[in-house]
Amino acid sequence: MKVADIIDRLGGGVEAAGKLGLNRTAVLQWRARGRLPARHVPAVANALGVPSEAVWPATRPPQPQQEAA
């Protein structure tokens, strides 16, 4: 999920900041940089009502590897 989409889904910079307990400048910096700091992934996912891996795919649990046939 792109940072701009996350912020928009949270209602914009001011609304997102309020929901996450941050200042608006921090959220606007996410948009400008195009990335979300890892430490905020759980709170963002919670605010969106989605699992963390939907916000940041790197948080997906490792998948078991299939054995070669």
N, CA, C and O atoms as a CHARMM CRD file, in Angstrom:
* protein
*
  276
    1    1 MET  N      0.85300  -1.17100   0.00000 PROA 1      0.00000
    2    1 MET  CA     0.00000   0.00000   0.00000 PROA 1      0.00000
    3    1 MET  C      0.90200   1.23900   0.00000 PROA 1      0.00000
    4    1 MET  O      1.85000   1.32600   0.78100 PROA 1      0.00000
    5    2 LYS  N      0.60000   2.18000  -0.87200 PROA 2      0.00000
    6    2 LYS  CA     1.40200   3.40200  -0.97200 PROA 2      0.00000
    7    2 LYS  C      1.08100   4.33700   0.19100 PROA 2      0.00000
    8    2 LYS  O     -0.03700   4.36000   0.70700 PROA 2      0.00000
    9    3 VAL  N      2.09200   5.10500   0.58400 PROA 3      0.00000
   10    3 VAL  CA     1.92700   6.02000   1.72100 PROA 3      0.00000
   11    3 VAL  C      0.82100   7.03100   1.45500 PROA 3      0.00000
   12    3 VAL  O      0.02200   7.31800   2.34700 PROA 3      0.00000
   13    4 ALA  N      0.76400   7.56900   0.25700 PROA 4      0.00000
   14    4 ALA  CA    -0.28800   8.54600  -0.05800 PROA 4      0.00000
   15    4 ALA  C     -1.66800   7.91800   0.10500 PROA 4      0.00000
   16    4 ALA  O     -2.59400   8.56300   0.59600 PROA 4      0.00000
   17    5 ASP  N     -1.80500   6.65300  -0.30800 PROA 5      0.00000
   18    5 ASP  CA    -3.08900   5.95500  -0.16100 PROA 5      0.00000
   19    5 ASP  C     -3.43900   5.75000   1.31200 PROA 5      0.00000
   20    5 ASP  O     -4.59500   5.89100   1.71000 PROA 5      0.00000
   21    6 ILE  N     -2.43300   5.41800   2.11100 PROA 6      0.00000
   22    6 ILE  CA    -2.64400   5.22400   3.54800 PROA 6      0.00000
   23    6 ILE  C     -3.15600   6.51100   4.18000 PROA 6      0.00000
   24    6 ILE  O     -4.14700   6.50700   4.91000 PROA 6      0.00000
   25    7 ILE  N     -2.47100   7.60700   3.89100 PROA 7      0.00000
   26    7 ILE  CA    -2.85300   8.89400   4.46600 PROA 7      0.00000
   27    7 ILE  C     -4.25200   9.29400   4.01300 PROA 7      0.00000
   28    7 ILE  O     -5.05500   9.77800   4.81000 PROA 7      0.00000
   29    8 ASP  N     -4.53500   9.09200   2.74400 PROA 8      0.00000
   30    8 ASP  CA    -5.87400   9.41600   2.22900 PROA 8      0.00000
   31    8 ASP  C     -6.94800   8.56400   2.90100 PROA 8      0.00000
   32    8 ASP  O     -8.01000   9.07600   3.25500 PROA 8      0.00000
   33    9 ARG  N     -6.68300   7.27600   3.07900 PROA 9      0.00000
   34    9 ARG  CA    -7.66400   6.39800   3.72200 PROA 9      0.00000
   35    9 ARG  C     -7.89400   6.76800   5.18100 PROA 9      0.00000
   36    9 ARG  O     -8.95600   6.49600   5.73900 PROA 9      0.00000
   37   10 LEU  N     -6.88800   7.39300   5.79400 PROA 10     0.00000
   38   10 LEU  CA    -7.03300   7.83700   7.18500 PROA 10     0.00000
   39   10 LEU  C     -7.67100   9.22000   7.26900 PROA 10     0.00000
   40   10 LEU  O     -7.85300   9.75100   8.36500 PROA 10     0.00000
   41   11 GLY  N     -8.01400   9.80900   6.12100 PROA 11     0.00000
   42   11 GLY  CA    -8.72800  11.08200   6.11900 PROA 11     0.00000
   43   11 GLY  C     -7.88000  12.29900   5.84900 PROA 11     0.00000
   44   11 GLY  O     -8.34000  13.42400   6.04700 PROA 11     0.00000
   45   12 GLY  N     -6.64700  12.10700   5.40200 PROA 12     0.00000
   46   12 GLY  CA    -5.74900  13.22500   5.12300 PROA 12     0.00000
   47   12 GLY  C     -4.72200  13.39900   6.22700 PROA 12     0.00000
   48   12 GLY  O     -4.76200  12.70000   7.24000 PROA 12     0.00000
   49   13 GLY  N     -3.80900  14.32700   6.02800 PROA 13     0.00000
   50   13 GLY  CA    -2.70000  14.52000   6.95500 PROA 13     0.00000
   51   13 GLY  C     -3.10900  14.85500   8.37400 PROA 13     0.00000
   52   13 GLY  O     -2.58600  14.27500   9.32500 PROA 13     0.00000
   53   14 VAL  N     -4.03700  15.78500   8.52600 PROA 14     0.00000
   54   14 VAL  CA    -4.46400  16.20600   9.86100 PROA 14     0.00000
   55   14 VAL  C     -5.21600  15.07900  10.56900 PROA 14     0.00000
   56   14 VAL  O     -4.95100  14.79200  11.73700 PROA 14     0.00000
   57   15 GLU  N     -6.14500  14.44700   9.87000 PROA 15     0.00000
   58   15 GLU  CA    -6.91600  13.34500  10.46100 PROA 15     0.00000
   59   15 GLU  C     -6.01100  12.16400  10.80300 PROA 15     0.00000
   60   15 GLU  O     -6.13800  11.57200  11.87400 PROA 15     0.00000
   61   16 ALA  N     -5.10200  11.82300   9.89600 PROA 16     0.00000
   62   16 ALA  CA    -4.19000  10.70100  10.13900 PROA 16     0.00000
   63   16 ALA  C     -3.33900  10.97800  11.36900 PROA 16     0.00000
   64   16 ALA  O     -3.16100  10.10700  12.22000 PROA 16     0.00000
   65   17 ALA  N     -2.82100  12.17900  11.45700 PROA 17     0.00000
   66   17 ALA  CA    -1.99200  12.54900  12.60900 PROA 17     0.00000
   67   17 ALA  C     -2.78300  12.42600  13.90700 PROA 17     0.00000
   68   17 ALA  O     -2.27300  11.89800  14.89500 PROA 17     0.00000
   69   18 GLY  N     -4.00900  12.90300  13.91500 PROA 18     0.00000
   70   18 GLY  CA    -4.85300  12.81200  15.10200 PROA 18     0.00000
   71   18 GLY  C     -5.13800  11.37500  15.50100 PROA 18     0.00000
   72   18 GLY  O     -5.08300  11.03100  16.68200 PROA 18     0.00000
   73   19 LYS  N     -5.44400  10.53000  14.51600 PROA 19     0.00000
   74   19 LYS  CA    -5.74900   9.12800  14.80300 PROA 19     0.00000
   75   19 LYS  C     -4.53800   8.37100  15.32700 PROA 19     0.00000
   76   19 LYS  O     -4.67400   7.40600  16.07900 PROA 19     0.00000
   77   20 LEU  N     -3.33900   8.82300  14.91800 PROA 20     0.00000
   78   20 LEU  CA    -2.11200   8.12100  15.29700 PROA 20     0.00000
   79   20 LEU  C     -1.37600   8.77700  16.45900 PROA 20     0.00000
   80   20 LEU  O     -0.35500   8.26200  16.91500 PROA 20     0.00000
   81   21 GLY  N     -1.88100   9.90600  16.94100 PROA 21     0.00000
   82   21 GLY  CA    -1.23300  10.60200  18.04700 PROA 21     0.00000
   83   21 GLY  C      0.07600  11.25400  17.64500 PROA 21     0.00000
   84   21 GLY  O      1.00500  11.34300  18.44800 PROA 21     0.00000
   85   22 LEU  N      0.15000  11.71000  16.40200 PROA 22     0.00000
   86   22 LEU  CA     1.35200  12.35300  15.87900 PROA 22     0.00000
   87   22 LEU  C      1.02500  13.77100  15.45300 PROA 22     0.00000
   88   22 LEU  O     -0.14200  14.16100  15.40100 PROA 22     0.00000
   89   23 ASN  N      2.06400  14.54300  15.14900 PROA 23     0.00000
   90   23 ASN  CA     1.78000  15.87200  14.61800 PROA 23     0.00000
   91   23 ASN  C      1.65800  15.79400  13.09900 PROA 23     0.00000
   92   23 ASN  O      2.19600  14.88100  12.47100 PROA 23     0.00000
   93   24 ARG  N      0.97000  16.72700  12.53400 PROA 24     0.00000
   94   24 ARG  CA     0.69100  16.74100  11.09700 PROA 24     0.00000
   95   24 ARG  C      1.96300  16.75300  10.27000 PROA 24     0.00000
   96   24 ARG  O      2.01900  16.13500   9.20700 PROA 24     0.00000
   97   25 THR  N      2.98200  17.44900  10.74700 PROA 25     0.00000
   98   25 THR  CA     4.24300  17.54200  10.01900 PROA 25     0.00000
   99   25 THR  C      4.86600  16.16600   9.81300 PROA 25     0.00000
  100   25 THR  O      5.39200  15.88000   8.73700 PROA 25     0.00000
  101   26 ALA  N      4.81200  15.32300  10.82300 PROA 26     0.00000
  102   26 ALA  CA     5.37800  13.97300  10.70100 PROA 26     0.00000
  103   26 ALA  C      4.67900  13.20300   9.59600 PROA 26     0.00000
  104   26 ALA  O      5.33200  12.56200   8.77300 PROA 26     0.00000
  105   27 VAL  N      3.36900  13.26200   9.57500 PROA 27     0.00000
  106   27 VAL  CA     2.59900  12.52800   8.56000 PROA 27     0.00000
  107   27 VAL  C      2.86800  13.10700   7.17500 PROA 27     0.00000
  108   27 VAL  O      2.98800  12.35100   6.21100 PROA 27     0.00000
  109   28 LEU  N      2.96200  14.41000   7.05500 PROA 28     0.00000
  110   28 LEU  CA     3.23900  15.02000   5.76000 PROA 28     0.00000
  111   28 LEU  C      4.64200  14.65400   5.26800 PROA 28     0.00000
  112   28 LEU  O      4.86700  14.56100   4.06100 PROA 28     0.00000
  113   29 GLN  N      5.57600  14.44900   6.18400 PROA 29     0.00000
  114   29 GLN  CA     6.91800  13.99800   5.80500 PROA 29     0.00000
  115   29 GLN  C      6.87100  12.58400   5.23500 PROA 29     0.00000
  116   29 GLN  O      7.62400  12.26100   4.31600 PROA 29     0.00000
  117   30 TRP  N      5.99400  11.74200   5.77100 PROA 30     0.00000
  118   30 TRP  CA     5.83300  10.39700   5.20700 PROA 30     0.00000
  119   30 TRP  C      5.43900  10.50800   3.74100 PROA 30     0.00000
  120   30 TRP  O      5.99200   9.82800   2.87600 PROA 30     0.00000
  121   31 ARG  N      4.46800  11.38300   3.48100 PROA 31     0.00000
  122   31 ARG  CA     3.98800  11.54100   2.10100 PROA 31     0.00000
  123   31 ARG  C      5.11600  12.06300   1.21100 PROA 31     0.00000
  124   31 ARG  O      5.31800  11.55500   0.10800 PROA 31     0.00000
  125   32 ALA  N      5.84600  13.06300   1.67900 PROA 32     0.00000
  126   32 ALA  CA     6.92800  13.64700   0.88500 PROA 32     0.00000
  127   32 ALA  C      8.03200  12.63300   0.59900 PROA 32     0.00000
  128   32 ALA  O      8.59100  12.61500  -0.49700 PROA 32     0.00000
  129   33 ARG  N      8.34400  11.79800   1.57300 PROA 33     0.00000
  130   33 ARG  CA     9.40500  10.79800   1.41300 PROA 33     0.00000
  131   33 ARG  C      8.91300   9.53800   0.70300 PROA 33     0.00000
  132   33 ARG  O      9.70300   8.76700   0.15800 PROA 33     0.00000
  133   34 GLY  N      7.60300   9.34700   0.72000 PROA 34     0.00000
  134   34 GLY  CA     7.04100   8.17300   0.08300 PROA 34     0.00000
  135   34 GLY  C      7.26200   6.89400   0.86700 PROA 34     0.00000
  136   34 GLY  O      7.23100   5.79600   0.31100 PROA 34     0.00000
  137   35 ARG  N      7.48600   7.04700   2.16100 PROA 35     0.00000
  138   35 ARG  CA     7.65800   5.84200   2.98800 PROA 35     0.00000
  139   35 ARG  C      7.16700   6.09200   4.40800 PROA 35     0.00000
  140   35 ARG  O      7.14800   7.21500   4.91100 PROA 35     0.00000
  141   36 LEU  N      6.77700   4.99700   5.01600 PROA 36     0.00000
  142   36 LEU  CA     6.24300   5.00000   6.36500 PROA 36     0.00000
  143   36 LEU  C      7.29700   4.41200   7.29400 PROA 36     0.00000
  144   36 LEU  O      7.78800   3.31600   7.02700 PROA 36     0.00000
  145   37 PRO  N      7.66400   5.09900   8.37500 PROA 37     0.00000
  146   37 PRO  CA     8.62900   4.51100   9.31200 PROA 37     0.00000
  147   37 PRO  C      8.09600   3.19800   9.89300 PROA 37     0.00000
  148   37 PRO  O      6.93100   3.10700  10.28100 PROA 37     0.00000
  149   38 ALA  N      8.94500   2.20600   9.94500 PROA 38     0.00000
  150   38 ALA  CA     8.55400   0.86500  10.40400 PROA 38     0.00000
  151   38 ALA  C      7.89700   0.89500  11.77300 PROA 38     0.00000
  152   38 ALA  O      6.97400   0.12100  12.02900 PROA 38     0.00000
  153   39 ARG  N      8.35000   1.76200  12.64600 PROA 39     0.00000
  154   39 ARG  CA     7.80300   1.77700  14.01000 PROA 39     0.00000
  155   39 ARG  C      6.32700   2.17900  14.05300 PROA 39     0.00000
  156   39 ARG  O      5.64700   1.93700  15.05100 PROA 39     0.00000
  157   40 HSD  N      5.83100   2.79300  12.97600 PROA 40     0.00000
  158   40 HSD  CA     4.43700   3.22900  12.94100 PROA 40     0.00000
  159   40 HSD  C      3.50900   2.23400  12.23700 PROA 40     0.00000
  160   40 HSD  O      2.29400   2.42700  12.21700 PROA 40     0.00000
  161   41 VAL  N      4.07600   1.18000  11.66400 PROA 41     0.00000
  162   41 VAL  CA     3.26700   0.21300  10.91900 PROA 41     0.00000
  163   41 VAL  C      2.14500  -0.38200  11.77100 PROA 41     0.00000
  164   41 VAL  O      1.00000  -0.39600  11.31800 PROA 41     0.00000
  165   42 PRO  N      2.41900  -0.87400  12.98800 PROA 42     0.00000
  166   42 PRO  CA     1.31600  -1.45400  13.77000 PROA 42     0.00000
  167   42 PRO  C      0.17500  -0.46500  14.03900 PROA 42     0.00000
  168   42 PRO  O     -0.99600  -0.82900  13.93500 PROA 42     0.00000
  169   43 ALA  N      0.50700   0.76700  14.38000 PROA 43     0.00000
  170   43 ALA  CA    -0.53500   1.76300  14.66800 PROA 43     0.00000
  171   43 ALA  C     -1.32900   2.11000  13.41300 PROA 43     0.00000
  172   43 ALA  O     -2.54900   2.26600  13.46800 PROA 43     0.00000
  173   44 VAL  N     -0.64000   2.23000  12.29400 PROA 44     0.00000
  174   44 VAL  CA    -1.31700   2.54500  11.03200 PROA 44     0.00000
  175   44 VAL  C     -2.24400   1.39800  10.65000 PROA 44     0.00000
  176   44 VAL  O     -3.39700   1.62100  10.28100 PROA 44     0.00000
  177   45 ALA  N     -1.74100   0.17500  10.73900 PROA 45     0.00000
  178   45 ALA  CA    -2.56800  -0.98900  10.41000 PROA 45     0.00000
  179   45 ALA  C     -3.79900  -1.04300  11.30200 PROA 45     0.00000
  180   45 ALA  O     -4.90400  -1.31100  10.83100 PROA 45     0.00000
  181   46 ASN  N     -3.60600  -0.79000  12.57700 PROA 46     0.00000
  182   46 ASN  CA    -4.72700  -0.78800  13.52000 PROA 46     0.00000
  183   46 ASN  C     -5.75300   0.29600  13.15500 PROA 46     0.00000
  184   46 ASN  O     -6.95800   0.04700  13.17000 PROA 46     0.00000
  185   47 ALA  N     -5.26600   1.49100  12.82900 PROA 47     0.00000
  186   47 ALA  CA    -6.16800   2.59200  12.47500 PROA 47     0.00000
  187   47 ALA  C     -6.94600   2.28700  11.19700 PROA 47     0.00000
  188   47 ALA  O     -8.08900   2.71800  11.04300 PROA 47     0.00000
  189   48 LEU  N     -6.32300   1.54000  10.27800 PROA 48     0.00000
  190   48 LEU  CA    -6.98900   1.17800   9.03300 PROA 48     0.00000
  191   48 LEU  C     -7.85600  -0.06600   9.17600 PROA 48     0.00000
  192   48 LEU  O     -8.71100  -0.34000   8.33400 PROA 48     0.00000
  193   49 GLY  N     -7.62800  -0.81600  10.25100 PROA 49     0.00000
  194   49 GLY  CA    -8.36800  -2.05300  10.45100 PROA 49     0.00000
  195   49 GLY  C     -7.90600  -3.17400   9.53900 PROA 49     0.00000
  196   49 GLY  O     -8.69700  -4.02400   9.13100 PROA 49     0.00000
  197   50 VAL  N     -6.61100  -3.16800   9.22100 PROA 50     0.00000
  198   50 VAL  CA    -6.03400  -4.19600   8.35000 PROA 50     0.00000
  199   50 VAL  C     -4.82400  -4.81400   9.04000 PROA 50     0.00000
  200   50 VAL  O     -4.28700  -4.22300   9.97700 PROA 50     0.00000
  201   51 PRO  N     -4.38400  -5.99300   8.59600 PROA 51     0.00000
  202   51 PRO  CA    -3.18300  -6.57600   9.17400 PROA 51     0.00000
  203   51 PRO  C     -1.93900  -5.77100   8.77200 PROA 51     0.00000
  204   51 PRO  O     -1.93100  -5.10200   7.73800 PROA 51     0.00000
  205   52 SER  N     -0.90000  -5.84200   9.59200 PROA 52     0.00000
  206   52 SER  CA     0.33300  -5.09300   9.32200 PROA 52     0.00000
  207   52 SER  C      0.90100  -5.37700   7.94400 PROA 52     0.00000
  208   52 SER  O      1.41500  -4.47200   7.28700 PROA 52     0.00000
  209   53 GLU  N      0.81300  -6.63300   7.49600 PROA 53     0.00000
  210   53 GLU  CA     1.38900  -6.95500   6.19000 PROA 53     0.00000
  211   53 GLU  C      0.66000  -6.27600   5.03900 PROA 53     0.00000
  212   53 GLU  O      1.21200  -6.18500   3.94200 PROA 53     0.00000
  213   54 ALA  N     -0.55300  -5.80100   5.25200 PROA 54     0.00000
  214   54 ALA  CA    -1.25300  -5.04300   4.20800 PROA 54     0.00000
  215   54 ALA  C     -0.64000  -3.65300   4.05700 PROA 54     0.00000
  216   54 ALA  O     -0.65200  -3.07200   2.97200 PROA 54     0.00000
  217   55 VAL  N     -0.10800  -3.13200   5.15600 PROA 55     0.00000
  218   55 VAL  CA     0.51500  -1.81200   5.14500 PROA 55     0.00000
  219   55 VAL  C      1.96700  -1.91700   4.69200 PROA 55     0.00000
  220   55 VAL  O      2.44900  -1.09200   3.91500 PROA 55     0.00000
  221   56 TRP  N      2.65100  -2.93200   5.18300 PROA 56     0.00000
  222   56 TRP  CA     4.06800  -3.10500   4.90500 PROA 56     0.00000
  223   56 TRP  C      4.30400  -4.59200   4.67300 PROA 56     0.00000
  224   56 TRP  O      4.43800  -5.34700   5.63500 PROA 56     0.00000
  225   57 PRO  N      4.35900  -5.02900   3.41200 PROA 57     0.00000
  226   57 PRO  CA     4.47500  -6.46500   3.11900 PROA 57     0.00000
  227   57 PRO  C      5.66100  -7.15700   3.77900 PROA 57     0.00000
  228   57 PRO  O      5.61800  -8.37300   3.96900 PROA 57     0.00000
  229   58 ALA  N      6.69900  -6.44400   4.13100 PROA 58     0.00000
  230   58 ALA  CA     7.86200  -7.07400   4.77500 PROA 58     0.00000
  231   58 ALA  C      7.51500  -7.64000   6.14500 PROA 58     0.00000
  232   58 ALA  O      8.30300  -8.40500   6.70000 PROA 58     0.00000
  233   59 THR  N      6.35900  -7.28800   6.70800 PROA 59     0.00000
  234   59 THR  CA     5.98600  -7.81000   8.02300 PROA 59     0.00000
  235   59 THR  C      5.23800  -9.13500   7.92000 PROA 59     0.00000
  236   59 THR  O      4.79900  -9.68000   8.93200 PROA 59     0.00000
  237   60 ARG  N      5.09000  -9.65400   6.70400 PROA 60     0.00000
  238   60 ARG  CA     4.43900 -10.96200   6.53400 PROA 60     0.00000
  239   60 ARG  C      5.26400 -12.03400   7.21900 PROA 60     0.00000
  240   60 ARG  O      6.49100 -12.02500   7.13100 PROA 60     0.00000
  241   61 PRO  N      4.60300 -12.95500   7.89800 PROA 61     0.00000
  242   61 PRO  CA     5.34200 -14.07000   8.48100 PROA 61     0.00000
  243   61 PRO  C      5.97800 -14.89200   7.36300 PROA 61     0.00000
  244   61 PRO  O      5.41300 -14.99700   6.27500 PROA 61     0.00000
  245   62 PRO  N      7.14000 -15.46900   7.62000 PROA 62     0.00000
  246   62 PRO  CA     7.77200 -16.28300   6.58000 PROA 62     0.00000
  247   62 PRO  C      6.89400 -17.46100   6.17600 PROA 62     0.00000
  248   62 PRO  O      6.26900 -18.10500   7.01900 PROA 62     0.00000
  249   63 GLN  N      6.85900 -17.72600   4.90500 PROA 63     0.00000
  250   63 GLN  CA     6.06500 -18.83800   4.38100 PROA 63     0.00000
  251   63 GLN  C      6.92500 -20.09200   4.38400 PROA 63     0.00000
  252   63 GLN  O      8.11000 -20.03000   4.05500 PROA 63     0.00000
  253   64 PRO  N      6.34700 -21.22300   4.74800 PROA 64     0.00000
  254   64 PRO  CA     7.11700 -22.45500   4.69100 PROA 64     0.00000
  255   64 PRO  C      7.52600 -22.76500   3.25900 PROA 64     0.00000
  256   64 PRO  O      6.74300 -22.60600   2.32300 PROA 64     0.00000
  257   65 GLN  N      8.74400 -23.20000   3.11100 PROA 65     0.00000
  258   65 GLN  CA     9.23900 -23.51300   1.76400 PROA 65     0.00000
  259   65 GLN  C      8.79200 -24.90300   1.37700 PROA 65     0.00000
  260   65 GLN  O      8.78800 -25.83200   2.18500 PROA 65     0.00000
  261   66 GLN  N      8.42000 -25.01700   0.12900 PROA 66     0.00000
  262   66 GLN  CA     8.00600 -26.32100  -0.37200 PROA 66     0.00000
  263   66 GLN  C      9.23800 -27.09700  -0.79600 PROA 66     0.00000
  264   66 GLN  O     10.19600 -26.54600  -1.33800 PROA 66     0.00000
  265   67 GLU  N      9.18300 -28.38700  -0.53400 PROA 67     0.00000
  266   67 GLU  CA    10.29200 -29.23100  -0.92700 PROA 67     0.00000
  267   67 GLU  C     10.21600 -29.50300  -2.41500 PROA 67     0.00000
  268   67 GLU  O      9.13600 -29.63400  -2.99100 PROA 67     0.00000
  269   68 ALA  N     11.39500 -29.58500  -3.02600 PROA 68     0.00000
  270   68 ALA  CA    11.45300 -29.88400  -4.45600 PROA 68     0.00000
  271   68 ALA  C     10.97600 -31.30700  -4.70900 PROA 68     0.00000
  272   68 ALA  O     11.26600 -32.21800  -3.93300 PROA 68     0.00000
  273   69 ALA  N     10.25000 -31.48700  -5.78900 PROA 69     0.00000
  274   69 ALA  CA     9.70200 -32.81400  -6.11000 PROA 69     0.00000
  275   69 ALA  C     10.70400 -33.70000  -6.80100 PROA 69     0.00000
  276   69 ALA  O     10.39200 -34.84400  -7.13300 PROA 69     0.00000
